Amino acid sequence: MATITLKNIPAPLHEALKRRALSHRRSLNSEAIECLERVLLGKPMDVPAYLTQVRSLRAATPGQLSEDLIREARETGRP
């Protein structure tokens, strides 16, 4: 396997990577590899399958988020 050295990593990026590694119970090195793999080797998203999953989850939790509520939030500028 090849070795890479990264220099001058901005402090906020380094801290975010450390937090992410801790939350995934990985070393800093393993987390960096995981992030690079996800970005550089990741598969394109299957949008129809993803939307099917989202709709299924939404149906399983009725009343949480309706189309009207989402539309109202967009129109009033709420995140």
DOLUMSE-196141 format. One record per residue (C-alpha): residue in one letter; x, y, z. Coordinates in steps of 0.001 Angstrom, whole numbers. Layout:
dopa xx yy zz
A X Y Z
...
// end
This chain:
dopa xx yy zz
M 0 0 0
A 1054 3537 -706
T 1675 6156 1953
I 597 9770 1821
T 1462 12686 4087
L -867 15643 4367
K 515 18980 5480
N -1076 22262 6493
I -4488 20781 7277
P -6707 23589 8571
A -7480 23195 12261
P -11285 23055 11790
L -10902 20263 9225
H -8533 18328 11483
E -10927 18661 14429
A -13895 17561 12318
L -11976 14510 11115
K -10993 13643 14695
R -14614 13930 15873
R -15809 11814 12969
A -13158 9160 13634
L -14127 9049 17294
S -17833 8714 16498
H -17102 5842 14089
R -14594 4243 16473
R -11790 4459 13918
S -8280 5791 13905
L -7679 9153 12290
N -5916 7388 9416
S -8763 4906 8869
E -11335 7682 8913
A -9367 9726 6378
I -9194 6689 4082
E -12934 6095 4500
C -13696 9714 3610
L -11446 9619 553
E -12951 6325 -624
R -16468 7650 -220
V -15746 10780 -2230
L -13437 9373 -4882
L -14744 5835 -5325
G -18347 6202 -4242
K -21193 4885 -6338
P -23647 7283 -7942
M -26849 7609 -5964
D -29850 5655 -7231
V -32311 8527 -6907
P -35517 6554 -7544
A -34531 3926 -4952
Y -33579 6650 -2463
L -36905 8443 -2952
T -38762 5163 -2486
Q -36952 4657 810
V -37680 8226 1939
R -41365 7889 1076
S -41532 4592 2951
L -39989 6178 6048
R -42310 9144 5782
A -45338 6840 5554
A -44140 4975 8651
T -44147 8221 10672
P -47385 9946 9681
G -47974 13486 10805
Q -44314 14305 11294
L -43689 16124 8006
S -46441 16813 5548
E -46066 18252 2072
D -47959 21330 3282
L -45581 21836 6202
I -42551 21542 3919
R -44079 23969 1409
E -44906 26464 4161
A -41340 26278 5529
R -39918 26926 2062
E -42227 29867 1447
T -41487 31511 4785
G -37744 30914 4591
R -37480 28533 7515
P -34700 25920 7286
// end
